[in-house]
C-alpha cells in the first residue's frame, strides 16, 4: 500500500485556490428603474353591510353596569374604549345615551319593533341624547331581539347587543 504525503496534495490544493481568482465577466448595466406616479391611498375601510341590519355583525365589545350616586350607568365597549353609554339621571328621570367620539346631528336608532330618528347634541366627549325614562324607545332597545343599531351619516354604525344592563339602567331611572 502506498502512502500519500501532504506534499502530494499541494499542487491540487494550489490549483483549486487559484481557480477562484479568475475575474468575473463584467455585468451589463442595468436599465434605470421606471418611475411611476405614486398611487393614491386607498379609502378608509368601511364595513361591508348587507341590506338587512339584523344580519350585520355585532360591534365588538361588552356591557358593564355600575351604580352611581345619581343613578346608574351601563357602558358598551372593548379594551377600555367606550362606544356607547346609557346613564340614568335619577333626579331628572332621564336616560342619557352618549356616543363618544361622535358628532352632533340626526341619529337613527333601529330595534326589532321601532325605528326612530332623533337629534343628538354635541358635548365635550362626543354627542348625547336625553330621553325621559318612560320613553318607549328605551323599552324597544332593551327588548329588541338580540340587537339594535345606532346609525349616523359619516359614522360607522353601531350594532349593539340588547343585554340586561340596558334594562337595569332604565328601571333604575323609573324607580
Secondary structure, 3 states (H helix, E strand, C coil): CCCCCHHHHHHHHHHHHHHCCCCCCCCCCCCCCCCCCCCCCCCCCCCCCCCCHHHCCCCCCEEEEEEECCEEEEEEEECCEEEEEEEEECCCCEEEEEEECCCCEEEEEECCCCEEEEEEEEECCEEEEEEECCCHHHHHHHCCCCEEEEECCCCCCEEEECCHHHHHHHHHHHC
